[in-house]
Amino acid sequence: MNSSSEEHQIKVKKQKTYVEEHEDMEEYTYIVVGGGIAGVTCAEHLYILDPEAQTLLLTASYLIKAVTNVLPLTKTLDAFDVEEQPPDELVSRCPSVTVKRDAVLQLDAKNKVIHTTSGKKFKYEKLCICSGAHPKVIPVAGSSPYVLWIRDTESVGQFQARMADAKRIVIVGNGGIATEMVYEVTGIEVIWAIKDKYMTANFIDPGAAEFFRPELCREKVKKAVPLKRLKYTIDKANGDIPVMGGALGPDWHEKLELKGDNFHRVILEKEVEVACILSPEEVKKLGKTVTSTKFEEGSTEWPVYVELTNGKVYGCNFIVSATGVVPNSKDFLAGNNFSLSPEGGFLVDDKMQTTEKDVYAAGDVCTPNWELSPHWFQMRLWTQARQMGSYAAKCMWSSVSGEEMYMDFCFELFCHATKFFGKKVILLGLYNGQGLESKYEVLLRYSEGVEYIKCVMVDGRMQGALMIGETDLEETFENLILNQMDLSEFGEDLLNPDIDIEDYFD
Ligand code: FAD
């Protein structure tokens, strides 16, 4: 055999091997992993920017999350609903997007191939990982069947089932989820264990916490308005694909209201953590003194007991762990060179790129690693998941098309709109003086039970604001933070209720 026919045979063999290896491999320009807000927004925006390109949305959840009824509140802040939808709805809106229910088993970033748990392979030009985060469970929980958390529709279902016979629960955590649960759960006793000096410390200051404190023992006002999202669908396990639902949408807590009685019975335990979880037998054996509450009638034998670091031991039906989240990055790490933040998020640059070429990340799974603007920081929230998903799509498209892309304006100012204890809450910029090391002044307007307005000022310029109640000041304050106007001449009159500052700065 001469050398040229040898070469030919080798070439044919190589080609054959390539075809065999790749015959079950689908190729896409863009692949987005995750059917939560970040992933769906990314896929939608890729379709808008590059409708001819083939995009695959790969998600372990049955339903996907879609943002609907977007209502701009200010230049950088939108109010919106989050709906769970079957994947077909996304495909009908964006025909070049294919949605597949499958979970990533391994990412081969060098060869740009994703291997899934169902044994399939997908090749991409650009990949965006939007795999969200999972709840951080209290360290002492072990595999205790009495510790629950809330993340997705399935966990809400488990919570509802357990609530049916519950008389007392312990909620551990001080963030938005814990706060909303404490408000929504009525008719049973709630022991709220927080590690900070005051409630809801991630979002509000001690003054605002005092504003809300009466709500802990007040009757909850029943809402007359119907729910925007009427049903939750519980994910069901199927074959080998693990069930990983996306984080819930804005009205998730409406479903927690299960008891007829509208009274809040909350005992707030401050500056504590859970020391251990004990069975009734362990409580007896160790001779622990069980703490009784003002709501308790007679002594009760509880299925589980929680010992706090202040020495109190509370009996309860179950414990809810709401102590933050851990990014879902682990399924993508093997064999790759990703740089991660200490909490496990993919570090992304100002183009949402991870440290692996052509791999982007957005939403709860990522951690920004660019020079942040002075009034913006990351919080794992719907608003930011949506903004990052949209911006990542622009960056991916820009890299394919060669079009120049600048940092999105939404990363100029931290904005968040929510409701605590049934009241509208708007957070702008450095609303808690974040990073200002106490070198700031606070202007305050307070009307008990009606409104709480706080402006964080440095050298007469507004750095952040917290507004509770129907203040209608968000747009004015947003402008004042963004343009850094010197407001020294107004002094405390900036919040004088007799001066219409909204009109003045219009
Ligand atoms: P997710 O919504 O978690 O979506 C992740 C997706 O990735 C899922 O579809 C999952 O199936 C998929 N996935 C994961 N791993 C894989 C894999 N290996 N292969 C394939 N697919 C995978 N934010 C607010 O702004 N305001 C609030 O009031 C608020 N309240 C909240 C209340 C609760 C109970 C919870 C849990 C969260 C709350 N949040 C709130 C946070 C908000 O929900 C999240 O920041 C946001 O949903 C994150 O979106 P995401 O798209 O990044 O991730």
Residues whose N, C-alpha, C, O or C-beta is under 5 A from the ligand:
A	BS01	FAD	V33 G34 G35 G36 I37 A38 G39 L58 T59 A60 S61 D102 A103 V104 C130 S131 G132 A133 I150 R151 G176 I177 M244 G245 G246 A247 L248 N328 D331 A362 G363 D364 V365 R380 L381 W382 T383 A385 T418
